[in-house]
Amino acid sequence: MNEFLYLWMAIIIIFIIWALRNLQKSNKNEIVPYKCKNTIIWEPKSLILYEKINIWREENNLKWLFPCDDMVILARTRIDYWIENDIKALELHSLFGIHRTPYFDLGLLKIAENASYGYVNTIFEKWKFSEAHNKNMLNPEWKYIGIDIKKNKQGITLACLILAK
């Protein structure tokens, strides 16, 4: 009887060791899922743009994007960088690769940016009628969104849209 019990215990221990090894192997290449927080209070202009983008996505049979603190922080970082360095319109995407790199460590797989300047009420239309910007807004892969809008030293409105998955 004791021999039978020892045999079953040995089988159970071998199974546990095997399961743990296989679990470690399967988790080795898995990406940690990104956890989005939504605690930042958005500026009214950013909220209007957020709604316009999501309504446009809905009209194109796409899901609404989740507002995300990290994406808002990245958008604010980008605009602050533009203002501090007096970045001109053609240079708005400069250093985007460097600014977004730390966010991949959080578990994000892909991050994109739409940047614009001008009047607040025309920014969405600029993006909508620009093939590349519209493609970004209507990409079904995106899950998270962050927006920031500020005026630079010359009083020109700058907008930054961050999309991520």
Secondary structure, DSSP 8 states (H G I E B T S, - for coil): -HHHHHHHHHHHHHHHHHHHHHHHHHHHT----------S---HHHHHHHHHHHHHHHHTT----EE-HHHHHHHHHHHHHHHHTT--GGGTTTTHHHHHHHHHTTT---EEEEEEEE-HHHHHHHHHTSHHHHHHHT-TT--EEEEEEEE-TTS-EEEEEEEE-
